[in-house]
Amino acid sequence: MGKYSKPESLEEALECLKDSAATILAGGTDLYANESFKADNLHLIDISEIQSLCEIESTSDGWWIGSAVSWSEVAKADLPPLFDGLREAARMIGGRQVQNAGTVGGNICNASPAADSVPPLMAMNTSVEIRNIHETRLVKLDQFIKGRRDVDLRPDEMVTRLFVPDNGKTSRSVFLKTGARAQLVISPVMATGILQIDHDDVIIDFRISIGACSPVAKTLDSIGDRVRGLHMSEDLSAYVREEDFDILDPISDMRGDAEYRLNTAKSMTRRLIRELQVAHV
């Protein structure tokens, strides 16, 4: 028989992790389908009702999202246009039951290359707060996810919150994915675009992140570097280059071959640019 703990506070949860290799349980939507869930020596620490992990907090510097916040809560949260891409991704993760149970922290810790939330979170320059009983550290999301099902997390640590910096009121975002339907589909390609402009409609920041085309979602920094400082009236699609996509490493599987994924990423990037420019008008 395994062991089940349901701490009432974050401090109690960290104490549970201190002396044993345990598994954090929040929504369980990924864990229940995992073979490790059947192990006799499994110790589950259920954090689903720890209040401090179930909150979204706005500060002067940005937003803190608790690791046990569900995708349904993200979708309906009162957040600025910067989060539009993430909210759209939240509405497409699994079906309604998965969105009600699945959590922000669980999705990034599962580290699936096809995780819907990772491109928007990465495009927003998100950092991950990690804690154990002794210390707290903050790691950029693109460094936290090291590869397929591989994250920077020690056995005595847990993800407690995510931090999204405030990019200003003029930021907006768009999320796109391919698939036969909006929900209950693992997409062969997904992407998020984020745009920030100043009061003269000059681009301050521009980021596009592509998911499911490499072991970890990739941000196409070269495009952002090229268009930064341009006016929004310009044809931004003209600044996309073939070499911008060399950073991607798509595979072939039952959902699509590598060539399809790469070509879709290219067309999706141009569509993101158009939609961000249209949203500006």
Secondary structure, 3 states (H helix, E strand, C coil): CCEEECCCCHHHHHHHHHCCCCEEECCCCCHHHCHHHHCCCCEEEECCCCHHHCCEEECCCEEEEECCCEHHHHHHCCCCHHHHHHHHHHCCCCCHHHHHHCEHHHHHHHCCCCCCCHHHHHHCCCEEEEECCCCEEEEEHHHHEEECCEECCCCCCEEEEEEEECCCCCEEEEEEECCCCCCCCCCCCEEEEEEEECCCCEEEEEEEEEECCCCCCEECHHHHHHHCCCECCCCHHHHCCHHHHCCCCCCCECCECHHHHHHHHHHHHHHHHHHHHHHHC
